[in-house]
Amino acid sequence: TLLTMLPLCASTTAHAAPGEFVMIAPLDQTMPIVRIENGVLTGGILKDLGDAIAKRLGRRAVYVSADFTAVKPTLTSGRADGMCYVMPFWIDGDYHWSTPLLPDTEMVVASGDAPAIGSLQGLGNKPVGTVAGYRYPRIEQVLGKRFLRVDSATMDQNIHQILTGKSQYAVIGESTLTYLQRQHPALHLRPELVFINFKAQCAFSRKSQVPFARVNGIIEAMLNDGSIDQILARYR
């Protein structure tokens, strides 16, 4: 599949060109969700998913890299058609929301020498690795002002916080932890606490030239025929 990247400096009022299906590649994520190399999406679940949806639409998949702050203006303006692996309470804006399709688990991981915690209460007043701009409503609800975030720009940097000793705990997705442990068995990251299971969705711009009913119908068909499971299985 031909991979095209669109620069964020282009006009935010532009729409996808005819025949294109433009999806956001979130720069703050990491494998297995995305593989970003030199700011360009080169692999991962979101590329496989975007390529597959575009093929069924009869369009060409195009990816625009965006950090967290660029997601809302890029989607709201119609500069991108959509973004996957997201939840309504993660991002601001008014979008069409797809059928849930990407299961994952949000969890706390710990360095090998970190004291065990039995619940989220145990994180109170302890530095916790987080990603800047991400919302952690469950932790915020439990800890309030005792939630001491140590923000990083990306999930990779968040994990690095633990490895360099800046924090003993971090919040990541189980899919990311599983992938890391398989790729880097020597990493001493301990699964500590699962606090939410979810099925991530895709958010589609209300200014997209692709009818939402059509693209959501394709997602539902891919769920029913096993195509989504096949994509996820490549990274397990």
N, C-alpha and C positions, 0 to 999 in steps of 0.2 A: 504494500500500500504506500502510495506517495505521501510523504510527511511534509507538511508546510507549516511554518511558524509565522505568525503575524506579530509585528512589533506593536507594543502598547502605545507608542508615540503616534500611531495613526489616529485619524479622527475618530472620536468616540461616538459620533453620530452616524458613522457608516454601518451598513448592515453586511451580512455575509454576501459574497458575490453569488450570482446564480449558479446553481450546481454544487455549492459548497455546504458543508455541515460543520460549523465552527464550535469547538468545545474548548473550555478553559482547562489548561494544565496547571494545577496549583503548585506553585514553587515551594510552599511550606511542607508539602508531603514528601514521603520517601517510599522506597520499595516495601511491599509489592504493589502499592497503589500507583506510584509513578516512578519512572527512572528519568531523572533530569540530568542532562550532560551539557555543560556550558550554556545553561538557560534554555535548553531545547528538550522537549519531551521525546524520548527515544524508546520507551517501553513501559511495561507495567499494566496493571488491570485496566486503568482508565484509557490507555491507548488501544488495547485490544477491544474494549467495550465500544469506544467511539468509532473505531474502524468498522466493527461489525454492524453498528446501528446505521452508519453512513452507507454501507454497502446495501443494506435492505431499503434504505431511502432512495438509492440510486444516485447518491451524491458523493462528493470527494471529502474525506475527513481532513479538516484543518484544525490546528491546535494553536491557541494563543496562551503563552505563559503569563501568569499573573500572580503577584503576591497577594496577601490577604486584603490589603487596602484597595487593590485594583478590582477585586471580584465584583463588588456591587456596581460601580460605574460601567464595567465591561458588560455585565449581564443586563442591567437595567436599560442601557442604551440600545441593546440589540447588536452590539459589536460582536458578541458571541451568542450562539443559540442556546447553549446550556453548559452545565457543570455537573458532574456526577461525584458520588461519595461525599454527600453533604446532607445535613438535616435542617429542618426549618428553624430550629433554635440556635444553629451555628452561625448563620449569616443574616444580615439585614436585607430588606427589600421585599418586593411583592412579585412572586414568580408562580408559574405553573409547577406543581410538584408531581413527580412521577410515582408510579407504584413502587413501594419499597423493594429493593433488589439486591443489595450488597450487605450480607450479614457480617457483623463484627462485634467485638467486645471491647469496651473501654476499661482499662485496668491500670493499677499501680504496679510498677516494677521497682525493684530495689537493687542496690549494689550488694555484692556478696557478703560484706561485713556489716550491713545495716541492721539495726534491731528490727525484729519482726513486729508487725502491727496487725491487730486483729480486726480492725474496722477503720473507716475513714476518720473517726475521732482520733485515732492514733497518729494521724498526720498533723494534728493541730500544732501550730508554731514551729513546724519543721519545714525547711526549704524543700519545695517540690518543683521539679523540672516541668515546665509547661511551654506551650507554643504561643507566642505573642498573637493577640487577636482572637485566639480560641476561647470559647466559653465552656466552663465546666460547672453547669448549674447544680448538679448533685453535690459536688464537693463544696461549692459556695453555700448551698443550703445547710449543709452539716456543720461547716467550720466557720462561716462568716469571716470576720476579720482575722481569724487564726489561720486562714489559708494563705501561706507565704509562697507566692508564685516566684519562680526563677525563670523568667521568660527567655526563650530563644527564638530566632527568626524562623527556624525550620525544625522538622522532626529529627533530622540527622543531628543538628546541633543540640537539641533537647537530650538525645541519648548520650551525646558527647559530654554533657554536663555531669552525668553519673560517672562516666569512665574517667573523667579528670578530677572527680572528687568535689565538684562545686555543689552537688546535691546528692543525697543518698537515695532519693526517690524521684520517680518521674511518672507522668501519665502518658500512656501510649495505647495504641490499638493492639489487640491480640494478634491480628494478622501480621503486623509489623514485627512484634516480638518473635513469633514463630519463624518468620522469614530470616530475621537476624540470627537466631540461634542455629538455624540450618546452615546459613552461609558462613557464620563465624562462631564455631563451637566453643572457642576459647573465651568468648565474652562472658563475663560473670554478671549476668543480669538475672535476678530472681523474680519469677512471677509472684507477686505479693498479695494482690487483692483485686478481685473482679467487682466492679460496682455498677456496670450497666451493660446490658445486651441490646443491640439495636440492629436495624436493617436500614442502611443508608439509602438515600434516594438521589434522583437527579432533579436539579432546578432548571427550568427552561424559561428563557426571557419571554415576556409578554409582547415584545416587539420582534420576535423571531419570525422569519419568513416560512419556517417549517410548521405546519399545523400541529399543535400540541397533541390533539387526539391521535394523529397518525404516528408520531414518534412514541407516545406512550403505549399505543397498540403494539408497536414493534417490540418495546421492552417487555410487555406482557407475553407476547408470542415467544420471545427468547427465554423467558422464565419457564414457560410451559413446555418448550421443546428441548430443554436442557442446555441451551447454548450458554446461558449465564454460568451454570455449574461447570461447564467445560472450560470457560475462561478462568474461573476461580481455581479450578483443579491444577492449572499450570503452575500455580505459585504456592501450592501447599506442600 
